[in-house]
Amino acid sequence: KKKKVKQRNNERERERERERERERERERERERERMIKDIPASARTVERQRERERERER
């Protein structure tokens, strides 16, 4: 009998762990979005120009 209770608890624990993992993932995504928004458009343009220059060098 006790084994089943333990098993259920383990399953719940794993579920909670997965939920936390998902939450962390979402948080990271939001963080990335914020970072992207914080970068001024001009900086992004400069970045693209650098990319093009790197492409030319190859």
N, C-alpha and C positions, 0 to 999 in steps of 0.2 A: 504493500500500500504506500509506504513512504517513498519508494522509488518513483512512483507515478507523480507524486507531488513535486519531487525534486526535478523530474523531467519537465513538468509543466513550468516550473520556476525558471529552469534553464532556457526553455523556449521563449518565455516572456523576456528574460534578460537579453537573449540574442536579438529579439525583436526591438527592444528598446535601444540596443547598441546600434542596430541598423538605422533606426530612426535618427539617433544622434548623428550618425555618419552622414545621412542625407541632409540633415539640418546644417552641418558643417559645410557640406558641399555647396548648398544654396547660399550660405553666408559668403563663401569664397567667390561664388559667381557674382553676388551683389557687389562685393568689394571690387572685383575686376571692372564691373560696369561703372562704378563710381570713379575709379581711376581713369578709365577711358574718357568719361565725361569731363573730368577735371583737366585733362590735357587740352590746351587750347588748340583750335583748328590749325593755326599756323605751325605749331610744333609738329602736328601730324603731317602737314604738308612737307616740312623739312625732312621728316622721317622717310616719307615716300621718295623724296629726291635722293636721299642717301641710298635707299634701296636701288633706285635706277642706276646710280653711279656704280654700285657694287656689281649690278648685272652687266654693265658696260665693261668693267674690268675683267670679267670672266671670258 
